[in-house]
Amino acid sequence: MTALPETTQRKLGLVIDLDTCVGCHACVISCKGWNTENYGAPLSDQRPYGEDPSGTFLNRVHSYEVQPPATSTAPHPAAQLVHFPKSCLHCDDAPCVTVCPTGASYKRVEDGIVLVNESDCIGCGLCAWACPYGARELDAEEGVMKKCTLCVDRIYNENLPEVDRVPVCVRTCPAGARHFGDFADPDSDVSKLTAERGGFDLMPEQGTKPVNKYLPPRPRDQLDAPPQTDVLAPLLDTVAHESAGLIAWLDRALSKV
Amino acid sequence: MHPAPSVIVFTTLSGLGFGLLFWLGVGVAVPTGWTAFAFFAIGYILAVGGLLASTFHLGRPERALKAFSQWRTSWLSREGCAAVAALIVTALYGTGLVFFDQRWAPLGWLGAALCIGVTYTTSMIYAQMKTVPRWRTWLTPALLLSISLAGGALLAAQITLAIILLPIAAIVQIAWWVRGDNALGRSGTTLSTATGLGHIGTPRAFEPPHTGTNYLLREFVHVVGRRHSKKLRTIAFAFGYVLPVMLLGLPGAHVAAALAILSHVIGIAASRWLFFAEAEHVIGLYYGKRAA
């Protein structure tokens, strides 16, 4: 049934730290790998080594430049580069779920994960139209809608060591920019992190009530400080104080011209 | 949005077909025998042909029957149910006219109401999309319904009705275009709200996540040049509304009416192409493809 649940017992989701993400795309690749080899239809590629390659991904990393406005203290502030991973936000008011004509899209009551039952999906694409975030992609090979499952086949998987029972993007991230947990529990790490760092929603005006939160980049307070080439610079003395020889003569001669 | 030919053909032809079946059901035209057969056949070919065309954009058309199950929440499912109900009821009504020279009026009214229902549910599939500000207005159902009724009157050979309804549809069309042109700007969704980075400064898309294209760019990010769009709007308006009204005013009823229908279909197809091609999905913001 494509009606949304009134409430969910837990709200599993991600915190993505825009301050820490280095834009390495490791989460993109590990996601593609895990979700091609495990639950559901594989994430296909079209012409991967040919002209005009294309493929299905559940997680993509954009990069944005943000130009802070000039102030009297910083008349020419440096622009900031922000790497921006984006995947399904497992919204509380997920518009992708209610538009589904077959009941293939649903939000789970027990943990709030938004999933697609691939054997019911007719590939009409309407859920992707309804999603403002571009989190759903129709697989060109299978003809069904693919989306982030929050690695539902990892987080409850008792065959995996406990440390691996998190979404693969979280497990992989070398910078520790991604965190997984239950937002319904105010004492969970993700809830505390969101409260502490001012975690925010993407496109709040769309009314989707996303579960995933983003942490803002911290101000780059050192960026506009006077340049210092090397921490060792003060310890290094100039080797030659006075020039001599042919070069010195040439230097003197040219400066007189 | 990607102007998929299957969806343009579907909405244009089905709208016209259900418009014709509406006027037949209401009883504005009450043909019997072979004439009735011809009218209903045209209505069914257009309506069913359009519906069949729409299945071509499905990834898994063999599972299309499942789409009738979620009418409680999904406009697409409601559209499917309404279409089947409208076709069945209208077929029964048509049987009376074709084979028994009988007009079963209540059946006709019910069929007509269902035909309106199909076009309305189709339009709500688009009008419900908060992600496409150009579509999210009551003017979208008004546009699709007024075109369906005007085109249907034209096909039902109701000259007076067509001369009244075509200009009404034309006015709704202009209102829809004018409102749509700054709908994204007024929606409040910008790259700043999309990224949440607006508190630092003005964000700009620096590098996309992939060097090639993907499903999202193909499906949602279609950019039409302003001059291109102006020309097409002129064509859509002239052929869809102005020319048919002028032709209907001419003597030589049959040839002029046939030309009016042809011109109307060409114009509405152009209008429908723009309906999709000009519609800005907010995903485009993430890719830096929209000015807003």
Interface residues (C-beta under 8 A of the other chain):
Chain A: M1 T2 A3 L18 H25 V28 D52 P53 S54 G55 T56 F57 R60 V61 H62 S63 Y64 E65 V66 Q67 P68 P69 P77 A79 Q80 L81 V82 F84 K86 P95 T98 V99 C100 P101 T102 G103 A104 D120 C121 I122 G123 C124 G125 L126 A128 W129 A130 C131 P132 Y133 G134 E137 L138 D139 A140 E142 G143 V144 M145 F200 D201 L202 M203 P204 E205 Q206 G207 Y214 P216 P217 P219
Chain B: M1 H57 L58 G59 R60 P61 R63 A64 K66 A67 F68 S69 Q70 R72 T73 S74 W75 L76 S77 G80 I125 Q128 M129 K130 T131 V132 S187 G188 T189 L191 T193 A194 T195 G196 L197 H199 I200 G201 T202 P203 R204 A205 F206 E207 P208 P209 H210 G212 T213 N214 Y215 L216 E219 F220 H281 V282 I283 Y286 Y287
